[in-house]
Amino acid sequence: MNHRFGGLVFLLCCVTAQAEDTVIGKAPQVQQQNISDALPKQESDLIDGLILNRAMTRVGHRFYREFVAAYRDIGGMTQHSGLSVVERATARSGSKVLILHNRKPVYITVISPASRDLDKQAVGAAKRVNQVLMQNQKQSSWAQWLDPDLAPDEF
């Protein structure tokens, strides 16, 4: 009982000291953070190259870390609208890892918890994802000119 009372007195003294500092004018410094949901004023304020981690297991998190490091090391394309590394753990065969771009699978692999070549799989995934993203970007740039809905006078 006496120990609880001592803790209560200590807590009361700390709260009283903070209240006195606030009254005297020594208000604690609070940094303001921008939490607005409004669109940024400049496009450069957006985060380019965001890669989300939706892994569930230790092996999945390791694959994510190795993938992101390899993707940055090879100079992966950053002008994409976001990648997600999604892990679906299974009891029999380890984990199924999907790398999604705009919610569409770009790369799928299965990793085992006993796998020794996880780093090689992550490097291979990074190279393949970068190749697919560059190919998709090239195709989308040509797709605007190949649209059959545009007549010659609408260019």
DAPERA-V461213 format. One record per helix or strand. SS is the DSSP state (h for helix, s for strand). FROM is the first residue (numbers start at 1). TO is the last residue. If there is no record, write none. Layout:
BEGIN
SS FROM TO
SS FROM TO
END
This chain:
BEGIN
h 2 24
h 43 45
s 51 54
h 58 73
s 83 90
s 94 101
s 104 111
h 118 143
h 152 154
END
